[in-house]
Amino acid sequence: MRVEGRIFADETLLKHIRADQAPEQVANVAFLPGIQMASLAMPDIHWGYGFCIGGVCATDPKQGGVISPGGVGYDINCGVRLLRTNLTFPEIKDQMPKLIDALYRRIPAGVGEGGPYLFGGKELDRLLAEGAGYLKSRGWATDADLEHTEANGCLPGADPDKVSQRAKQRGSDQCGTLGSGNHFLEVQVVEEVFDQHAAEVMGLAEGLVCVMIHSGSRGLGYQVCDDALAMFRKTPAKYGISLPDRQLACAPIESPEGQTYLAAMRCAANFAWANRQLLMWQTREAFADFFGRSWQSMQMNLIYDVAHNIAKIEEHVIDGRKLTVCVHRKGATRAFPAGHPEVPQRYQQIGQPVIIPGDMGRASWVLVGQPG
């Protein structure tokens, strides 16, 4: 191990964590070239492909740091967004079954399901390069939507030419679709507020109705990952990298293979932000049709959108040194504190909203990033 492994959990959680191979994967990640400080794991870690789900690591390109598709996962930029309304639960309680039916009719869901938005050729390339920002030019996003999306809904450096035709084909009719598995669109109600000031800044209050959306890059992102893993089968041997698990297949960030994956992964991330933006736009339209009011009059504003499967080049102070590193987050989200330059202006005093979706039937949580 080049660094230590750290699992953030108490003894009760550790009993469950030790029941599968996730701790071994935390240790395996610590062997990656260029890894800094530690291989990190969140309290809800569980076994995944190569990296555990809930794992985080940072690698330094200047120290031979690598990028690994297993550290992002197949669903590139799977993430969550939360929008509020000014509706209260008592107001809509009796209408909930019909509202849910209206959402089902409007929003495509299911394995391989396509939707009404079709993107191909140069238009799809623009979407992959510009992300949610491209949708603004089509009238499907506002400035406020982009401002309250991580990275403004677009990672620079995305190169559509690095995305295979198979991936583009799979994504051509899937932007604005929910998918399957643990992805969901859920009508929620604010049950309890623990930080009144932070809640007021975000526009949340007990009893208000919200909508949470959990989805990613659909078949396009899956194919980008699949293509990268095929490309990375031989890179460890090519670059003399010894790995404890072949699922950690990787390449130096600055190598041709590393740069190819990074450019394609950014395209998939941009696709995912556009996907969640269109899902939200359809949700607004469904509410407007159902209640006979504009979504603006219902104050259906985006609180925040944050990714939890992504690799990003970021600056961090590590062991007293400011480094530019590639941060892999798989089933884990960033949580920048108040004052951080990437936190939207609205949240500069409280910190970045951190959205944690609960299991079906369990509560979800909205936190804010803290220093340290």
C-alpha positions in Angstrom: 0.0 0.0 0.0 1.3 3.4 -0.9 -1.0 5.2 1.5 -3.4 4.1 4.3 -7.0 3.3 3.9 -9.6 5.2 6.0 -13.2 4.1 6.5 -15.5 6.7 8.2 -17.8 4.6 10.3 -18.6 3.7 13.9 -18.4 0.2 15.3 -22.0 -0.6 14.6 -21.6 0.2 10.9 -18.2 -1.5 10.7 -19.9 -4.8 11.7 -22.0 -4.6 8.5 -19.1 -3.2 6.4 -16.9 -6.2 7.3 -19.5 -8.6 6.0 -18.5 -8.1 2.4 -15.2 -7.3 0.5 -15.5 -3.5 0.5 -12.7 -3.0 3.1 -10.4 -5.1 0.9 -11.2 -2.8 -2.0 -10.3 0.2 0.1 -6.9 -1.4 0.7 -6.5 -2.2 -3.0 -7.1 1.4 -4.1 -4.3 2.4 -1.8 -1.9 0.7 -4.3 -2.7 3.0 -7.2 0.3 5.0 -8.5 0.2 8.7 -7.5 -2.5 8.3 -4.8 -2.4 11.1 -2.2 -3.0 11.0 1.6 -5.3 8.0 1.8 -7.8 5.7 0.1 -11.1 7.0 1.6 -14.4 5.3 2.2 -17.8 6.7 3.3 -20.0 5.1 6.0 -22.3 3.3 3.5 -19.6 1.6 1.5 -20.3 -1.7 -0.2 -18.6 -3.9 -2.8 -18.3 -2.5 -6.3 -16.3 -2.9 -9.5 -12.7 -2.3 -8.6 -13.4 0.5 -6.2 -16.0 0.1 -3.5 -19.1 2.1 -3.9 -18.6 5.0 -1.5 -14.9 5.2 -2.2 -12.8 8.4 -2.9 -9.2 8.8 -3.9 -7.1 11.6 -5.3 -4.1 11.0 -7.7 -1.4 13.5 -8.7 -0.6 13.5 -12.4 2.8 15.0 -11.7 3.7 11.9 -9.5 2.6 9.4 -12.1 -1.0 9.5 -10.9 -3.5 7.3 -12.7 -7.1 7.4 -13.7 -9.2 4.3 -13.3 -12.7 3.8 -14.9 -13.5 1.6 -11.9 -13.2 4.6 -9.7 -16.1 6.3 -11.5 -18.2 3.3 -12.3 -20.5 2.4 -15.3 -23.1 5.0 -14.6 -20.9 8.1 -15.1 -22.2 11.1 -13.3 -25.0 9.3 -11.6 -26.3 12.1 -9.4 -29.1 13.7 -7.6 -31.0 17.0 -7.9 -33.6 18.5 -5.7 -36.2 21.1 -6.6 -38.6 22.8 -4.2 -42.1 24.0 -4.6 -44.3 26.4 -2.6 -47.0 23.7 -2.4 -47.6 22.1 1.0 -48.4 18.5 1.6 -51.9 19.1 3.1 -52.7 21.0 -0.1 -52.0 18.1 -2.4 -52.4 15.0 -0.2 -55.6 13.9 -1.8 -54.3 14.5 -5.3 -51.1 12.6 -4.9 -52.2 9.3 -6.7 -53.3 11.3 -9.8 -50.2 13.5 -9.6 -48.0 10.4 -9.6 -49.9 9.0 -12.6 -49.4 12.3 -14.4 -45.6 12.0 -13.8 -45.5 8.4 -15.0 -47.2 9.4 -18.2 -44.8 12.3 -18.8 -41.4 10.9 -17.8 -40.0 7.7 -19.5 -38.6 5.1 -17.1 -37.3 1.6 -17.4 -34.5 -0.5 -18.8 -33.4 0.9 -22.3 -36.4 3.2 -22.4 -36.2 6.1 -24.8 -37.9 9.4 -24.6 -39.3 12.3 -26.7 -36.0 14.2 -27.0 -33.9 12.9 -29.9 -30.3 14.1 -30.3 -28.0 13.0 -33.1 -25.1 14.1 -35.2 -23.8 17.6 -34.5 -26.6 18.3 -32.0 -25.6 15.4 -29.8 -22.0 16.4 -30.1 -22.9 19.9 -28.8 -24.9 18.3 -26.0 -21.8 16.2 -25.0 -19.5 19.2 -25.2 -21.8 21.8 -23.5 -23.9 19.7 -21.1 -26.9 21.3 -19.5 -25.8 24.7 -20.9 -26.8 23.5 -24.4 -30.3 23.0 -23.2 -30.6 26.7 -22.3 -30.2 27.5 -26.0 -33.2 25.2 -26.6 -35.3 26.8 -24.0 -35.1 23.9 -21.5 -32.9 25.5 -18.9 -32.6 28.8 -17.1 -29.5 30.7 -15.8 -30.6 29.8 -12.3 -30.8 26.1 -13.1 -27.2 26.2 -14.4 -25.9 28.2 -11.5 -27.3 25.7 -9.0 -25.8 22.7 -10.8 -22.3 21.3 -9.9 -19.8 22.7 -12.5 -22.7 24.6 -14.0 -23.7 21.4 -15.6 -20.7 21.1 -17.9 -17.1 19.7 -17.5 -14.7 21.5 -19.8 -12.4 19.3 -21.9 -15.1 17.0 -23.1 -14.4 15.8 -26.6 -17.2 14.1 -28.5 -14.8 12.6 -31.0 -13.5 10.4 -28.1 -17.0 8.9 -27.7 -17.7 5.8 -29.8 -20.6 5.7 -32.3 -22.1 2.8 -30.3 -22.2 5.0 -27.2 -23.8 7.9 -29.1 -26.3 5.6 -30.6 -27.3 4.3 -27.2 -27.7 7.9 -25.9 -29.5 9.4 -28.9 -33.0 8.9 -27.4 -32.2 8.6 -23.7 -31.6 12.2 -22.6 -34.6 13.0 -20.4 -35.2 9.4 -19.3 -35.0 8.0 -15.8 -33.7 4.5 -16.4 -34.1 1.6 -13.9 -32.4 0.1 -10.9 -32.2 2.5 -8.0 -32.9 5.5 -10.1 -36.1 7.4 -9.1 -38.1 10.5 -9.3 -39.8 11.0 -5.9 -42.3 13.6 -4.7 -41.2 14.4 -1.1 -42.2 16.5 1.8 -39.9 18.4 4.2 -40.4 16.5 7.4 -38.0 18.1 9.8 -35.5 21.1 9.8 -32.4 21.0 11.9 -30.7 24.2 10.7 -33.2 27.0 10.3 -30.8 29.4 8.6 -29.5 27.0 6.0 -33.1 25.9 5.3 -34.2 29.4 4.8 -31.4 30.1 2.4 -32.3 27.0 0.3 -36.0 27.9 0.4 -37.0 24.9 2.5 -39.5 24.7 5.3 -41.4 22.0 7.1 -44.4 20.8 5.1 -43.2 22.0 1.7 -43.4 19.6 -1.2 -40.1 18.9 -3.1 -39.1 16.6 -5.9 -35.9 14.6 -5.9 -34.4 13.1 -9.1 -31.8 10.4 -9.1 -30.4 9.3 -12.5 -27.2 9.4 -14.6 -25.8 9.0 -18.1 -27.9 6.0 -19.1 -26.7 3.7 -21.9 -24.2 6.3 -23.2 -22.3 6.5 -20.0 -22.3 2.7 -19.6 -20.9 2.3 -23.1 -18.2 4.9 -22.5 -17.1 2.9 -19.4 -17.2 -0.4 -21.3 -15.1 1.0 -24.1 -12.6 2.4 -21.6 -12.2 -0.9 -19.8 -11.5 -2.7 -23.1 -8.9 0.0 -23.9 -7.4 -0.3 -20.4 -6.9 -4.1 -20.3 -3.3 -3.8 -21.5 -2.4 -0.4 -20.0 -1.1 -1.7 -16.6 1.4 -3.9 -18.4 2.3 -1.2 -20.9 3.1 1.3 -18.1 4.6 -1.1 -15.6 1.8 -0.8 -13.1 1.3 -3.6 -10.6 -2.2 -4.0 -9.3 -3.8 -6.2 -6.6 -7.0 -6.5 -8.6 -7.4 -6.3 -12.4 -10.7 -4.4 -12.0 -8.5 -1.5 -11.0 -7.3 -1.2 -14.6 -5.8 2.2 -15.0 -3.5 4.4 -17.0 -1.4 7.5 -16.2 -3.6 10.5 -16.4 -1.3 12.2 -18.8 -1.0 9.2 -21.1 -2.9 9.0 -24.4 -5.2 6.4 -22.9 -5.8 8.4 -19.8 -6.6 11.6 -21.8 -8.9 9.7 -24.1 -10.9 8.3 -21.2 -11.0 11.6 -19.4 -12.3 13.4 -22.5 -15.0 10.7 -23.1 -15.9 10.5 -19.4 -16.5 14.3 -19.4 -18.9 13.9 -22.3 -20.8 11.3 -20.4 -20.9 13.5 -17.4 -22.2 16.4 -19.4 -24.9 14.1 -20.9 -26.0 13.1 -17.4 -26.4 16.8 -16.3 -28.4 17.4 -19.4 -30.5 14.3 -18.7 -31.4 15.4 -15.1 -32.1 18.9 -16.4 -34.6 17.5 -18.9 -36.1 15.2 -16.3 -36.6 18.3 -14.1 -38.1 20.3 -17.0 -40.6 17.5 -17.7 -41.4 17.4 -14.0 -42.1 21.2 -14.1 -44.4 20.7 -17.1 -46.2 17.8 -15.5 -46.9 19.9 -12.4 -48.0 22.9 -14.4 -50.4 20.8 -16.5 -51.8 19.0 -13.5 -52.3 22.0 -11.2 -53.2 24.5 -14.1 -50.5 26.9 -13.0 -47.1 27.9 -14.3 -44.1 26.2 -12.7 -42.7 29.7 -11.9 -45.9 30.5 -9.9 -45.3 27.3 -7.9 -41.7 28.4 -7.4 -40.3 25.1 -8.7 -36.7 26.2 -8.3 -33.7 24.0 -8.4 -32.0 23.8 -5.0 -28.9 21.9 -6.2 -27.6 19.1 -8.5 -24.6 17.1 -7.4 -22.8 14.1 -9.0 -21.7 11.1 -7.1 -19.9 9.0 -9.8 -17.2 11.2 -11.4 -13.5 12.0 -11.8 -12.5 15.6 -11.8 -9.3 17.6 -11.9 -9.4 19.8 -8.7 -7.1 21.8 -6.5 -6.8 20.7 -2.9 -4.4 21.3 0.0 -3.0 17.9 0.9 -0.5 17.5 3.8 0.1 21.2 3.6 0.7 21.4 -0.1 -1.6 22.8 -2.8 -1.9 20.1 -5.4 -3.8 19.7 -8.7 -5.2 16.2 -8.5 -7.7 13.9 -10.2 -10.4 13.1 -7.6 -12.3 9.9 -8.2 -15.7 9.8 -6.4 -17.7 6.6 -6.7 -21.0 6.7 -4.8 -19.7 9.7 -3.0 -20.3 13.4 -3.4 -18.2 16.5 -3.0 -19.1 18.7 0.0 -17.4 22.1 -0.3 -17.7 24.5 2.6 -18.9 28.1 2.8 -16.6 30.5 0.9 -15.4 27.9 -1.6 -15.2 29.4 -5.1 -17.2 26.6 -6.6 -20.1 27.0 -4.3 -23.0 29.1 -5.9 -23.3 32.7 -4.7 -26.6 31.9 -3.0 -24.9 29.4 -0.7 -21.6 31.1 -0.1 -22.5 31.7 3.6 -23.8 28.2 4.4 -21.8 25.9 2.1 -22.6 23.6 -0.8 -25.9 21.6 -0.5 -25.1 17.9 -0.1 -28.0 15.7 -1.2 -28.2 12.2 0.2 -31.1 10.1 -1.2 -32.6 7.5 1.1 -33.8 4.0 0.2 -37.3 3.6 -0.9 -39.5 4.4 2.1 -36.7 6.0 4.0 -35.9 9.6 4.5 -33.5 11.6 2.3 -31.3 14.3 3.7 -30.0 17.7 2.6 -26.8 18.7 4.4 -24.3 21.5 3.8 -20.5 21.2 3.4 -18.3 22.0 6.4 -14.7 23.0 6.6 -12.1 20.3 7.3 
